[in-house]
Amino acid sequence: MNIQVLTDAPGGYVAMDTSEVIGTDRWRTDQAVRMRFRNGDFVIVSGEIARSLGRLGIIPPVVN
């Protein structure tokens, strides 16, 4: 499933294929989460966006 996600980076949104997400972890603070992809890329999203994606089952749980 392809979705657009609001990121913390300049430019705002990124299109992503949810099946490509391989992991998530905290990024410097509790307020940001790094989502890692199979191809080695990653995006930084807010903690609120990550929690919403997690509740929907789109990304794996965030690890510390």
RAVEN-V852589 format. One record per helix or strand of 2 or more residues. SS is the DSSP state (2 for helix, 1 for strand). FROM is the first residue (numbers start at 1). LEN is the number of residues. If there is no record, write none. Layout:
BEGIN
ss=SS from=FROM len=LEN
ss=SS from=FROM len=LEN
END
This chain:
BEGIN
ss=1 from=2 len=5
ss=1 from=13 len=5
ss=2 from=18 len=3
ss=1 from=21 len=6
ss=1 from=32 len=6
ss=1 from=42 len=5
ss=2 from=47 len=9
END
